[in-house]
């Protein structure tokens, strides 16, 4: 009798274990509603942003590296709401080839994404949304007061994730943000600059 009970108990435990393994193996990344990503990003402003002071003084803005992160909520397996944040990168500003100023900015981007293959390991997606850019620590090397206005514009994204298990992934994406700022020196507007960066990112993601 004792051996029969032990055999039945062992069989039951084995069956439960097999069921658990089966459920785990059948899990998909789409079973998890939230996803966070940490990334290294290169923020590359447009090569011809505009001019200030006069039409013969072209402005260029150097690219910068930064740490970014996103959090996404999957409303359906295909549709996600995504927010991008990051540590503020510092950009050097050149006029007629000479470095004259620098600034930092916070560029949160709010997007709606469409994921084409939510149950596959390779998951391409696109996104469209809005960005709000706040410039701060504006500094003109001449010592004059220097201000860049905040900006509000659209943003687009293409990306792909490789989901090597239901929760962990690696990925890459490219974003474009429409950013235009007015330039003021000593309170007087001296021009406008189209920053319009393309942002290239490599990320690690986790779904939960």
Buried (B, 14 or more C-beta within 10 A) or exposed (E): EEEEEEEEEEEEEEEEEEEEEEEEEEEEBBBBBEBBBBBEBBBBBBEEBBBBBEEEBBBBBBBBEBEBBBEBEBEEBBBBBBBBEBEBBBBBBBBEEEEBBBBBBBBBBBBBBBBEBBEBEEBBBBBEBBBBBBBEEBBBEEEEEBBBBBBEBEBBBEBBBBBEEBBEBBBBBEBBBBBBBBBBBEEEEBBBBBBBBBBBBBBEBEBE
